[in-house]
Amino acid sequence: MIRLAILISGRGSNMLALADAIETYQIDAEIAIVISNKDCDGISVAAMRGIPTKVINQKDFDTRRKHDMAIAAAITESNADYVFLAGYMAILGTDFVEKFTGRLINIHPSLLPDFKGLDTHQRAIDAGAASHGASVHLVNAELDDGPLILQACLDVDQGDTADGLAGRVLRLEHQLYPYVLFSLAAQHLSLSSEGADWRIKDTALTAAPEAMQDVLVRCLRWPDDL
């Protein structure tokens, strides 16, 4: 069974999508701990679901490294196999990233390497991007960087607003992130510091729950295809 730690900073919608998928689809995984860097709605929701939680407030530490190491200690204590970042709005230092290399995963609301950072939806519209979406990737020391695991894309429609586009991308995220977890648990995917190895890429999606297939079947972008 895969044990995962999830780091959040806000409402934790992707954390909830992972929790729901584990329960609904009987994925061979469990959330060992949800950690936030401040008090937030996601922590309250996770606690109400019986998921272990911990707030490690950044304001209680005089350096980022000390804060990072406190989070790392909580992850290690939880015996988590992987760390999923789900709206964690703080930059992690090099020591933290290296400690969990090959096991530290992020989801970002753009088709990386395009539109790293914030306000991705408005920036995609302003740039006249024909397509947009979400990326799951391994984390390295650079902002929104690291080997890609999987992407899901959609067309940017004429007249799209940032809020409307954000909602459509979030729907992709809520299936894409659980699909990556499902694939890890099913051993269709393995991760290392070198990147992602999809062992049965051509048939991996057909093994997934129908709800995932329905959303992702026409929009997946595999690392080898980029």
Secondary structure, 3 states (H helix, E strand, C coil): CEEEEEEECCCCHHHHHHHHHHHHHCCCEEEEEEEECCCCHHHHHHHHCCCCEEECCHHHCCCHHHHHHHHHHHHHHHCCCEEEECCCCCCCCHHHHHHCCCCEEEEECCCCCCCCCCCHHHHHHHCCCCEEEEEEEECCCCCCCCCEEEEEEEECCCCCCHHHHHHHHHHHHHHHHHHHHHHHHCCCEEEECCEEEECCHHHHHHHCCHHHHHHHCCCEECHHHC
